[in-house]
Amino acid sequence: MKQIIILSLGILLLSSCASDYYVAERPAPPPVIVQPAPPYPGAVWIGNEYRWRSGHYYYVQPHYVRPRPNRTYVPGRWNSGPRGHSWQRGHWR
């Protein structure tokens, strides 16, 4: 039983690892959105983001989040290379 649990956790961990998905063309540019006032002091604006689903990138609306202690948010960006374009998600550093 213990081995089954350990094996299941290992599979779950490996399946959740992020990988790069490449497309020949980037999606259409996101709409221009005026950044609203923060809903509370210290709120961090998460700008334009994309996620991968069903074989393509889709746009995620910008929004505010609570800051993480002692961290700085690094916005996402497009990477281009010989395999095409891939989105590097925003993350906390």
N, C-alpha and C positions, 0 to 999 in steps of 0.2 A: 504494500500500500504506500509506504514511504517513497519507494522508487517511482511509482506512478505520479505522485504529487510533485516530486522533484523534476521528473521528465516533463510534466505538463507546464510547470513554471518556466522551464528552459525553453520550451517551444513558444510559449507566450512572449517571453522576453525577446527571442529572435524574430518573431513575427512582427513585433512592434518597432523594430529598428527602422529608422527613416532611410529611404533610398532616393536617388535622384530619378526623376521622370523627365524625359526629353521630348520636346515638340519641335517641329520644323519651323513654326511661326509662333510668336508670342500672341496671347489673346489680345483683343482690342484694348486700347488704353482705358483705364478706369474713368468713370465720370468725375467731373470736378466737384468736390464737396468742400463747402466752407466749414472749417473746423469750429464746432460750437464751443461755448465756454465750458470749462471743466465742471462736472457735477459736484465735485468736492475738492478741497485743497490737496495738492500732490498727485492728482489723477494723471495717468500717463496715457497719451494719445497713441493708439495703435493704428497707424495709417493704412494705406492700401496693402492688402494681403491677398494671396492666392492659395488655394488648396487643390489637391489632386483627387479626382474621383471619376470613375467610369471612363478612363482613357483621356481625360482632358483636365486642364486647370480651370477652376471657376473662381470668380471674384468674391472676396469677403468684405463686407461693409466695414469701414473704419469705426472705431469705438474707443471708449475710455476703459482703462482697467486700474485696479489698485496696484501701486508700485510694490516691487519685491524689495525687502530690506537689503541694503548694501549692494544693489544690482542696478545696472543700466540697461535700458532696452535698446537693442540694435535692430533697426528696421530691416525687413526683408528686401531682397533685390534679385534681379534677373542675372543669371550667368549665361554666357554664350560661348560655345566651343564647337569643335568639329562634329559632335553628335547632335547639336541643335541647341535649344534654349531650355534652361531648367530654373525653377524658382527656389531660391534659398530662403526659407522661412525666417521671419523675425524671431529673435530670441533674447533672453536675458543673459547678460554677462556680468 
